[in-house]
Amino acid sequence: MTIEPAKPRVGLLALTLELYEALDPELRGSRERWLRAAVLPALEPVAEVHFDRAVYRREDVEAAVAEFEHAGVDALLVVCLTYSPSLISLPALRRTRLPIVVWNTQELFAVTESFSSAEMIGNHGVHGTQDLTSVLLRSGVRLEYVTSHLSDPAGREPLADFFVAAAAAGALRRARLGLMGYPFPGMGDFAVDTTELAASLGCQWTSLALEDYHRRAEQADEQAVARLADEYRQTYDLADDLTDGDLDATARAELSLRSIVAEKRLDAFSYQFMAFGEDERSETLPFVAASRLMAEGVGFGGEGDLVGAAGTFLLNRLMPPASFSEVFTVDFASNGLFMSHMGEANVAMARTDRKVPLVARPTPITRTRARQLALVTSFQPGPATLCALVRGPNGRWRLIASRMEIDDFGPLPAMPVPHFKLRPAQGDVRDWLTAYAKAGGPHHNAVSFGDATPRIRAAARLLDADYCEV
């Protein structure tokens, strides 16, 4: 079951003009009533909005922003309820590290022949947003700017995308990654200086010991093992040759990995399958565990790829569910790509018209004492997005994104690993592969349902990363 991230938490900074406190003492109260009656309910489906009162003095702006920071909100939404001079907000907005979006909106929809001075005074925040945006950009403050009327649901989509991107970028900066084993020797596209990883993206990482993994598997509660093995039997389409021993070993591996992820509070992880093969205690590989943990929002990257794990985690926060994957074969005939990996794919993305097969790989990928089981997950057909996080030219992070389609394909009886077909939403797959390569696309990537490109683009800006759409 996919676990949806919590709604983004947003601080609403509503601005007015101090002059109106004397000229029109009722104005601020009427603008606040409109905000509470119309704006907050409109935003409720996409964000948990924190709002106390409109402010019009520098010290009040600074206090409001400090309260939002203390509350740990993900983003700051600035609305000019009337004109508001920029210099009362500039100091606080220049200092804050909260992502900022200025929303140019108002209550009035149309200016007609009956337009009055009262309506003008109550709906003239636009030039306040222009004043503010101008000085913020001059001061080097990054921000987003959205113009829309409250009556237009599509006009709120950019706000929703920004809020989700801000929450996801913040989660990535706080993310804890785990690595069991070592990066696959010679794979350079995901090689990373982990000090630089922490300094630039903010991700922490920790080494996971195989000794600890084996100990937890050996000491797993027998009743928990039996319950999990029974869950496999009920949830998946088990191959006829699977034994109770196969299921027990797979359940022990999952319980072990789950306990490590929980105890170390990991947001994403990677392991090197060869490291398991180098340890004679290895009973099996945790393919099923990785596939099920991804379904719960935990990021994953294969072959010791911490960057891929972080990228899968990020896409899963932007547009859940998301899965780690890899392009394995080009299907020139159908203008597509055959996607697969050794045994890991987000099982929450499986097609809904059948149970997911649970099989044993006929050929072990590395030496283990028992057979290696995998969930043969083929994804639900429909619109999708491919995204890759990679270190690009000049030491800058880069997010590469593409609108794709998942074909109605699989699972194939002869394929004992996760697999699905992906094709560009538009254009020729040959051109897509060329453009992806020229953008520095790595051989590991992540895939989600739907069009996540607006959110990926927003996340790139928030992370100070390059954005390449292929």
VMD Tcl script that draws the C-alpha trace (Angstrom):
set ca {
  {0.00 0.00 0.00}
  {1.31 3.44 -0.94}
  {1.69 5.83 1.98}
  {1.00 9.39 0.85}
  {3.24 12.10 2.32}
  {1.52 14.56 4.62}
  {0.13 17.72 3.07}
  {2.69 20.53 2.77}
  {2.63 23.02 5.64}
  {2.47 26.63 4.45}
  {2.72 29.93 6.28}
  {0.45 32.63 4.81}
  {1.93 36.12 5.10}
  {-0.92 38.53 4.32}
  {0.15 42.16 3.82}
  {-1.75 45.44 3.99}
  {-0.88 49.16 4.19}
  {-0.51 51.00 7.51}
  {-1.97 54.18 5.99}
  {-5.33 52.45 5.65}
  {-5.51 51.93 9.41}
  {-6.37 55.64 9.58}
  {-8.01 56.22 6.20}
  {-10.22 53.10 6.15}
  {-10.15 51.33 9.54}
  {-12.54 48.60 8.36}
  {-10.53 47.61 5.30}
  {-8.07 45.22 6.90}
  {-10.85 43.39 8.72}
  {-12.87 42.95 5.52}
  {-9.84 41.63 3.64}
  {-9.10 39.16 6.47}
  {-12.72 37.96 6.42}
  {-12.50 37.29 2.68}
  {-9.25 35.44 3.19}
  {-10.71 33.25 5.94}
  {-14.01 32.64 4.16}
  {-12.70 31.99 0.64}
  {-8.92 31.71 0.33}
  {-8.16 29.34 3.19}
  {-10.91 26.84 2.20}
  {-9.69 26.94 -1.40}
  {-6.15 26.06 -0.28}
  {-7.20 23.41 2.27}
  {-7.12 20.48 -0.22}
  {-3.47 21.15 -1.15}
  {-1.85 22.51 2.02}
  {-2.09 22.89 5.76}
  {-2.13 26.69 5.91}
  {-0.99 28.57 8.99}
  {-2.51 32.05 9.27}
  {-3.07 34.37 12.21}
  {-3.63 37.93 10.99}
  {-2.73 40.41 8.27}
  {0.30 42.60 9.03}
  {1.35 46.06 7.90}
  {4.44 47.02 9.95}
  {8.00 45.74 9.60}
  {8.18 44.39 13.14}
  {4.93 42.48 12.65}
  {6.17 40.98 9.37}
  {9.36 39.86 11.09}
  {7.41 38.35 13.97}
  {5.07 36.48 11.61}
  {7.94 35.05 9.56}
  {9.75 34.03 12.76}
  {6.59 32.21 13.91}
  {6.38 30.34 10.62}
  {10.03 29.34 10.87}
  {9.55 28.14 14.45}
  {6.52 26.10 13.34}
  {8.66 24.39 10.69}
  {6.44 25.17 7.70}
  {7.61 24.02 4.27}
  {6.96 27.25 2.37}
  {5.92 30.87 2.71}
  {2.94 32.15 0.71}
  {2.85 35.95 0.38}
  {-0.44 37.67 -0.51}
  {-0.96 41.43 -0.77}
  {-4.50 42.00 0.47}
  {-4.02 45.67 -0.45}
  {-1.00 47.54 -1.67}
  {1.91 46.97 0.71}
  {5.27 48.76 0.43}
  {8.09 46.34 -0.19}
  {10.52 47.66 2.39}
  {8.39 46.52 5.32}
  {8.79 42.91 4.11}
  {12.21 42.90 2.48}
  {14.37 42.43 5.63}
  {12.44 39.38 6.89}
  {12.04 37.79 3.45}
  {15.70 38.34 2.65}
  {16.79 36.57 5.84}
  {14.41 33.62 5.84}
  {15.43 30.28 4.37}
  {11.81 29.35 3.70}
  {10.90 28.96 0.01}
  {8.80 31.95 -1.05}
  {5.91 32.16 -3.49}
  {4.11 35.44 -4.12}
  {0.48 34.90 -5.11}
  {-1.02 37.75 -7.10}
  {-4.73 37.27 -6.49}
  {-7.76 39.30 -5.45}
  {-11.45 38.95 -4.66}
  {-12.74 40.91 -7.66}
  {-12.97 39.03 -10.96}
  {-14.12 41.73 -13.41}
  {-13.87 45.51 -13.76}
  {-17.23 46.63 -15.18}
  {-19.10 49.90 -15.73}
  {-20.21 49.74 -12.10}
  {-16.64 49.54 -10.77}
  {-16.30 51.68 -7.62}
  {-13.59 53.28 -5.55}
  {-14.36 50.85 -2.72}
  {-13.81 47.90 -5.04}
  {-10.56 49.40 -6.26}
  {-9.24 49.92 -2.71}
  {-10.22 46.38 -1.77}
  {-8.56 44.81 -4.83}
  {-5.30 46.59 -5.52}
  {-2.66 44.19 -4.26}
  {-1.15 43.63 -7.70}
  {1.19 46.62 -7.62}
  {2.24 45.62 -4.12}
  {3.37 42.27 -5.47}
  {5.27 44.04 -8.26}
  {7.01 46.33 -5.77}
  {7.92 43.39 -3.55}
  {9.06 41.06 -6.33}
  {11.24 43.76 -7.84}
  {13.17 44.43 -4.63}
  {13.43 40.75 -3.72}
  {14.98 39.88 -7.08}
  {17.29 42.88 -6.83}
  {18.37 41.54 -3.43}
  {19.13 38.06 -4.77}
  {16.13 36.36 -3.15}
  {14.77 33.38 -5.07}
  {11.00 33.27 -5.34}
  {8.09 31.99 -7.37}
  {5.27 34.23 -8.62}
  {1.78 33.03 -9.51}
  {-1.10 35.09 -10.90}
  {-4.57 33.56 -10.72}
  {-8.09 34.23 -9.52}
  {-9.57 32.15 -6.77}
  {-12.43 31.04 -9.03}
  {-10.04 29.24 -11.38}
  {-9.13 25.81 -9.97}
  {-6.40 25.37 -12.59}
  {-4.90 28.63 -11.37}
  {-4.17 27.03 -8.02}
  {-2.24 24.14 -9.57}
  {1.06 26.07 -9.74}
  {0.69 26.85 -6.05}
  {0.00 23.22 -5.23}
  {3.01 22.13 -7.30}
  {5.23 24.66 -5.53}
  {4.04 23.62 -2.07}
  {4.70 19.93 -2.83}
  {8.09 20.76 -4.36}
  {9.05 22.85 -1.34}
  {8.10 20.05 1.04}
  {9.95 17.48 -1.09}
  {13.09 19.61 -1.40}
  {13.06 20.20 2.34}
  {12.62 16.48 2.98}
  {15.56 15.72 0.68}
  {17.76 18.19 2.56}
  {16.90 16.36 5.79}
  {17.02 12.86 4.28}
  {18.95 10.03 5.89}
  {20.43 7.54 3.42}
  {21.82 4.11 4.17}
  {24.38 2.11 2.19}
  {24.95 -1.62 2.69}
  {28.08 -2.78 0.94}
  {29.77 -0.49 -1.57}
  {29.09 1.20 -4.91}
  {29.36 -1.14 -7.87}
  {33.02 -1.06 -9.00}
  {33.51 1.00 -12.14}
  {30.03 2.58 -12.27}
  {30.95 6.23 -12.50}
  {27.68 7.98 -13.29}
  {26.47 7.79 -9.70}
  {29.86 8.24 -8.05}
  {29.66 11.00 -5.47}
  {31.73 12.66 -2.78}
  {29.49 12.11 0.23}
  {30.83 15.25 1.91}
  {29.72 17.18 -1.15}
  {26.39 15.33 -1.06}
  {25.81 16.54 2.49}
  {27.04 20.06 1.76}
  {24.99 20.58 -1.41}
  {21.79 18.54 -1.04}
  {21.92 18.17 2.72}
  {21.53 14.38 2.71}
  {23.15 12.46 5.53}
  {24.30 8.93 4.93}
  {25.32 6.03 7.11}
  {27.00 2.70 6.47}
  {24.85 -0.39 7.05}
  {26.69 -3.49 8.25}
  {25.99 -6.89 6.74}
  {26.81 -8.33 10.16}
  {23.84 -6.42 11.59}
  {21.59 -7.49 8.71}
  {22.43 -11.17 9.22}
  {21.98 -10.98 13.00}
  {18.54 -9.42 12.68}
  {17.48 -11.99 10.09}
  {18.64 -14.89 12.26}
  {16.93 -13.49 15.36}
  {13.67 -12.53 13.66}
  {10.58 -13.42 15.67}
  {9.22 -16.73 14.37}
  {5.62 -15.60 14.60}
  {6.44 -12.43 12.64}
  {8.16 -14.55 10.01}
  {5.13 -16.82 9.73}
  {2.73 -13.86 9.48}
  {4.77 -12.19 6.74}
  {5.14 -15.42 4.78}
  {1.37 -15.86 5.00}
  {0.91 -12.27 3.77}
  {3.00 -13.18 0.70}
  {0.74 -16.19 0.07}
  {-2.42 -14.12 0.28}
  {-1.23 -11.01 -1.56}
  {0.79 -12.35 -4.48}
  {0.52 -15.00 -7.18}
  {3.06 -17.53 -5.95}
  {4.95 -19.70 -8.41}
  {4.16 -23.39 -8.03}
  {7.73 -24.32 -7.13}
  {8.07 -21.96 -4.15}
  {8.56 -23.69 -0.82}
  {7.86 -22.67 2.76}
  {11.62 -22.35 3.17}
  {11.81 -19.86 0.27}
  {9.10 -17.72 1.84}
  {10.58 -17.88 5.33}
  {14.04 -16.80 4.11}
  {12.49 -13.92 2.14}
  {10.41 -12.87 5.16}
  {13.48 -12.91 7.42}
  {15.32 -10.70 4.94}
  {12.41 -8.24 4.87}
  {12.02 -8.14 8.64}
  {15.75 -7.53 9.02}
  {15.85 -4.73 6.47}
  {12.68 -3.14 7.83}
  {14.07 -3.06 11.35}
  {17.27 -1.41 10.12}
  {15.33 1.21 8.16}
  {13.10 1.94 11.15}
  {15.84 2.01 13.80}
  {18.18 4.20 11.75}
  {15.28 6.38 10.54}
  {16.29 5.95 6.91}
  {14.44 7.79 4.16}
  {16.26 5.88 1.41}
  {18.84 3.15 1.07}
  {20.95 1.16 -1.33}
  {22.79 -2.13 -1.19}
  {25.41 -3.87 -3.27}
  {24.23 -7.37 -4.17}
  {27.81 -8.56 -4.61}
  {28.51 -7.80 -0.96}
  {25.88 -10.38 0.00}
  {27.56 -12.93 -2.25}
  {30.90 -12.30 -0.57}
  {29.47 -13.26 2.83}
  {28.78 -16.98 3.24}
  {26.06 -16.25 5.82}
  {23.81 -14.64 3.18}
  {20.61 -16.64 3.01}
  {18.96 -14.67 0.21}
  {18.72 -11.17 -1.25}
  {16.18 -8.58 -0.02}
  {14.57 -7.94 -3.42}
  {11.04 -8.34 -2.07}
  {11.82 -6.14 0.92}
  {13.12 -3.31 -1.29}
  {10.06 -3.52 -3.55}
  {7.65 -3.34 -0.62}
  {9.53 -0.59 1.21}
  {9.41 1.57 -1.93}
  {5.63 1.13 -1.83}
  {5.71 2.80 1.58}
  {7.70 5.82 0.41}
  {11.24 4.68 1.18}
  {13.69 5.59 -1.58}
  {15.88 2.94 -3.18}
  {18.84 2.76 -5.52}
  {20.52 -0.39 -6.79}
  {24.20 -1.34 -6.78}
  {25.21 1.04 -4.00}
  {23.75 4.09 -5.77}
  {23.07 6.66 -3.05}
  {22.26 9.34 -5.64}
  {19.70 7.06 -7.28}
  {18.18 6.32 -3.87}
  {17.91 10.04 -3.16}
  {16.37 10.64 -6.58}
  {13.74 7.94 -6.09}
  {12.93 9.36 -2.67}
  {12.56 12.86 -4.13}
  {10.25 11.76 -6.97}
  {8.17 9.75 -4.51}
  {7.67 12.92 -2.46}
  {6.85 14.95 -5.55}
  {4.43 12.50 -7.22}
  {3.86 9.27 -5.29}
  {4.19 6.43 -5.94}
  {7.60 6.30 -7.61}
  {9.98 3.47 -8.37}
  {13.65 2.95 -9.02}
  {14.26 1.54 -12.49}
  {16.69 1.24 -15.38}
  {16.54 1.19 -19.17}
  {17.58 -2.33 -20.19}
  {16.64 -2.72 -23.86}
  {15.43 -0.48 -26.68}
  {12.22 -1.59 -28.40}
  {12.61 0.11 -31.76}
  {9.52 -1.61 -33.17}
  {7.12 -0.05 -30.65}
  {9.10 3.18 -30.12}
  {9.74 2.24 -26.53}
  {12.06 1.14 -23.77}
  {12.12 -2.12 -21.85}
  {12.60 -1.17 -18.19}
  {13.76 -3.62 -15.54}
  {16.14 -4.39 -12.70}
  {17.44 -7.42 -10.83}
  {14.50 -7.69 -8.47}
  {13.47 -4.23 -7.20}
  {10.45 -2.18 -8.30}
  {7.73 -0.37 -6.40}
  {5.02 -2.99 -6.04}
  {2.44 -0.26 -5.37}
  {2.73 0.63 -9.07}
  {1.76 -2.86 -10.23}
  {-1.05 -3.23 -12.71}
  {-4.37 -3.67 -10.99}
  {-5.96 -6.36 -13.15}
  {-4.03 -9.27 -11.64}
  {-1.93 -10.34 -8.68}
  {1.79 -9.70 -8.82}
  {3.73 -12.92 -9.45}
  {6.22 -13.94 -6.76}
  {8.90 -16.17 -8.26}
  {12.40 -17.47 -7.66}
  {15.11 -16.33 -10.01}
  {16.27 -19.41 -11.95}
  {19.81 -18.05 -12.02}
  {21.12 -16.41 -8.83}
  {22.58 -12.94 -9.36}
  {25.19 -13.73 -6.71}
  {25.94 -16.57 -4.28}
  {23.39 -17.13 -1.51}
  {22.44 -20.18 0.55}
  {18.77 -20.09 -0.47}
  {16.94 -19.08 -3.62}
  {16.39 -15.43 -4.50}
  {12.73 -14.42 -4.76}
  {11.44 -11.41 -6.67}
  {8.08 -9.76 -7.27}
  {7.54 -9.62 -11.02}
  {5.98 -6.16 -11.01}
  {4.70 -4.74 -14.30}
  {3.33 -1.23 -14.00}
  {-0.22 -0.01 -14.51}
  {-0.50 1.47 -18.04}
  {-0.94 5.21 -18.48}
  {0.85 8.57 -18.36}
  {4.12 8.60 -16.46}
  {7.25 10.63 -15.76}
  {10.86 9.51 -15.84}
  {13.23 11.49 -13.63}
  {16.94 11.19 -12.95}
  {19.05 12.99 -10.36}
  {22.65 13.30 -11.48}
  {25.78 15.36 -10.96}
  {26.10 17.45 -14.10}
  {28.74 19.71 -15.65}
  {30.61 22.18 -13.44}
  {29.74 20.22 -10.32}
  {26.05 21.20 -10.39}
  {23.19 18.89 -9.57}
  {20.81 18.24 -12.42}
  {17.25 16.90 -12.59}
  {16.37 15.35 -15.94}
  {12.68 14.77 -16.56}
  {10.55 13.36 -19.37}
  {6.85 12.89 -19.96}
  {6.34 9.23 -20.80}
  {3.66 6.57 -21.29}
  {3.61 3.13 -19.66}
  {2.43 0.55 -22.18}
  {-0.01 -2.28 -21.52}
  {2.72 -4.88 -21.27}
  {3.74 -7.74 -19.01}
  {4.27 -9.58 -16.89}
  {5.99 -12.01 -19.23}
  {6.08 -15.65 -18.05}
  {9.73 -15.94 -19.08}
  {10.89 -12.86 -17.12}
  {11.53 -13.58 -13.41}
  {12.28 -9.91 -12.62}
  {10.25 -6.67 -12.52}
  {9.68 -5.25 -16.01}
  {7.51 -2.84 -17.97}
  {7.56 -0.85 -21.20}
  {7.97 2.89 -21.30}
  {7.85 5.20 -24.32}
  {8.15 8.95 -24.84}
  {4.82 10.75 -24.71}
  {5.84 12.44 -27.96}
  {8.52 11.88 -30.57}
  {10.90 9.12 -31.54}
  {12.59 6.97 -28.90}
  {15.86 7.27 -30.82}
  {15.78 11.04 -30.46}
  {14.79 10.69 -26.82}
  {17.73 8.41 -26.03}
  {20.13 10.76 -27.79}
  {18.81 13.80 -25.94}
  {18.85 11.95 -22.60}
  {22.47 10.93 -23.14}
  {23.49 14.45 -24.14}
  {21.83 15.79 -20.99}
  {24.06 13.49 -18.94}
  {21.29 11.06 -18.05}
  {22.57 8.24 -15.79}
  {21.67 4.59 -16.27}
  {19.61 4.57 -13.06}
  {16.38 6.56 -12.92}
  {13.01 6.83 -11.22}
  {9.51 6.54 -12.67}
  {6.19 7.85 -11.35}
  {2.63 7.97 -12.62}
  {1.25 11.16 -14.15}
  {2.99 14.34 -15.26}
  {5.43 15.31 -12.52}
  {7.46 17.73 -14.66}
  {6.03 20.96 -13.14}
  {6.90 19.73 -9.67}
  {10.34 18.48 -10.72}
  {11.03 21.86 -12.36}
  {10.02 23.66 -9.17}
  {12.12 21.31 -7.04}
  {15.15 21.95 -9.25}
  {14.85 25.69 -8.65}
  {14.49 25.17 -4.91}
  {17.54 22.88 -4.83}
  {19.56 25.25 -7.04}
  {19.87 22.42 -9.56}
  {19.77 22.52 -13.35}
  {16.53 21.32 -14.92}
  {16.62 19.47 -18.24}
  {13.40 18.32 -19.86}
  {13.94 15.64 -22.51}
}
mol new
graphics top color blue
foreach p $ca { graphics top sphere $p radius 0.5 }
foreach p [lrange $ca 0 end-1] q [lrange $ca 1 end] { graphics top cylinder $p $q radius 0.2 }
display resetview
